[in-house]
């Protein structure tokens, strides 16, 4: 017993004398815009202070051994240190790439906040290569575990759907990578023990974009009344279970929750239950491609060897790849189109979108105007009113050039 006690005391003394050290999980070789990372202050025994570029981080939630940074952006780049008992660690440098990784991991079926012991179906998508050699990972319960993908499903495939094990931890971070350390976006899934859950899509809310928050109830859609809260203050009290932010600003950042009044079945008793809080993080959008009139895609900040991919949005809101070239030249069905730049270890965000239906209507309108113009000029010639002018034709060209609608 004395020996055990001696070694216990000795290990505590040794640990207290070790210099603090910053470590990071997941252990990403490259950190991209939108990633969630967790820094730990190893060898610490007391209350920890965190520093970024030698300036103390005053967030009261970070005065502990772990520092969680959700949806990082360029503002999170810099030199991190932790201090324990007056002793500082060496610098741990993080450089956040202002673009996206070369593959996408997204929720195929399910929600970003699920019941304890629930699960989701995830989809992995790469654009330039097959999934051969790829595997997926999950960080939960303080450990990183590998998710093996069936080899037969990765050969000559660019997308793969799989379902991870049931999740009993509070939070899990999923991502996928190949043998050369190319990887996908990371995806954070949370659990809740409440029947009512506040749904905020995983990843950051991007400045200037539209965002919808939802209050859902497990097992029923019969929600008669909902209250949406931000930092425990009611911001919407109505029959709608959704809350829309039309133009996201930094002031929208914070913790949101909801209260739902619902019934399980027709004629059943009403129940009113509050959800737990979910944090909304606001970030500047990553590097973005630009789609201009004439269906031309460009990205001034992207590498010179970038290729340009075009996407078409289906009625079920799923994007499919159409072709790879800088100017779109294929047959265009009516619908929404967008593009992005793609290179070996990164991608831009999708560009602004264009509605091809309006282009088609514009061309029809141009044809009608040209026919009318031709008739008018013919009648002028027959009436001997002089030579026809080019004013009508010029006006038609002007109208056609302005029939694009960007959304």
C-alpha positions, 0 to 999 in steps of 0.5 A, a space after each residue: 500500500 505504501 508503495 502504491 501511495 508513493 508512486 501515486 504521489 510521485 506521478 502527481 509531482 512529476 506531472 505538476 513539474 512537466 511543462 504544459 503542452 497544447 494538442 489538437 483533435 481531430 489531428 488534421 494535417 490541414 485545417 479548413 474553414 468550417 472545421 470544428 477543433 478541440 485543443 487540450 492543455 496536456 500536463 495541466 493540474 489546475 485552472 488553465 488560461 488560454 492565449 491566442 497570439 500572446 493575448 489572453 482569451 477572456 471567454 469564461 467558458 475557456 478557462 479549463 483544460 479543453 478549448 473547443 472552437 466550432 466552425 473555424 475561420 481565418 480569424 482563428 488562425 494564429 499561435 495558441 498557448 495554454 498556461 497552468 500554475 504560471 507556466 506557459 506551453 510552447 506555441 501551437 500554430 494553426 493556419 485556417 485555409 479560407 477554402 473547403 477541403 476536396 471532399 464533402 461529408 454531409 447528412 443524407 438522412 437524419 438531423 444534426 441533433 439526434 436522440 441519445 442512441 440514435 444515428 444518422 446516414 452520412 454521404 461522402 462525395 469526392 469530385 475528381 477521383 474515386 473513393 478508393 483508399 478512403 476511410 472515415 473517422 469519428 471523434 467521440 468520448 475523447 477518442 478517435 475511432 476508424 470507420 471502415 468502408 467496404 472496399 467494393 463500394 469505393 472502387 470506381 465510385 465518387 460517392 458513398 452512403 454509410 451509417 455510423 454506429 448509434 451515438 450515446 455521447 453528447 457530441 461526435 465529429 465525423 470526417 473522412 480521408 484518403 491515404 495521402 491525407 486528402 480529406 472531407 469536410 468535418 461534420 458535428 452531430 449532437 445528442 439530446 435527451 429531450 423530446 423537443 430539439 432545436 435544429 441548427 444545421 451543422 457548420 457555421 451560419 455564413 454572413 449575408 446568407 439566409 438561415 432557417 432554424 427549426 423546432 422539432 418534436 420526436 414522433 410527431 409533426 402536430 406542433 400547434 405553438 412554438 416559442 423560439 429563444 435566443 439566450 433565453 429571451 423569446 424572439 418569436 412566439 407563433 404557430 410556426 416551428 421555423 425561424 428564418 434569418 434572412 440576412 445573417 450578421 454577427 449579431 445573430 451568433 448565440 445560443 438558441 432554444 425552443 419551446 413546443 406545444 404539441 399532441 401525439 395523436 388526434 384528440 390526445 392531450 397537449 404537451 409543452 416541452 423545452 429543448 436544450 440550447 444549441 449554439 449558432 456560430 457566424 462566420 465569413 464565407 469561404 473563398 467563393 467562385 463567381 458566375 457571370 453572365 454568359 455562364 462563365 465561372 471564375 475565382 480570382 483567389 483560387 490557384 491557377 491550376 484549378 478546374 471549374 465544375 458546374 452543378 444543377 439543382 434538382 427538384 429535391 434540392 440535391 445538387 448534381 454535377 453537370 460538366 467540368 469546364 470554365 464556360 458552360 457549353 452543355 444542353 441546359 435544362 430549366 433550373 438552378 445552376 452554380 459552379 465552383 473551382 476545384 484543385 488538388 487539396 481544396 475547393 471554393 464555395 459554390 458560386 452565386 446561382 442562376 435561374 436558367 428558366 428566366 434565361 429561356 423566357 428572356 430568349 423567347 421574349 427576344 424572339 418575339 420582340 425581333 419578330 415584331 421589330 421585323 414587321 414594323 420595319 417591313 411596314 415602314 419600308 412598304 409605307 415609304 417612310 425611309 430606311 429602317 433604323 437599328 434602334 429596335 434591334 439594339 434595344 432587343 439585344 439590351 433586353 436579352 443581356 439583362 434576362 439573367 436572374 442571379 439568386 
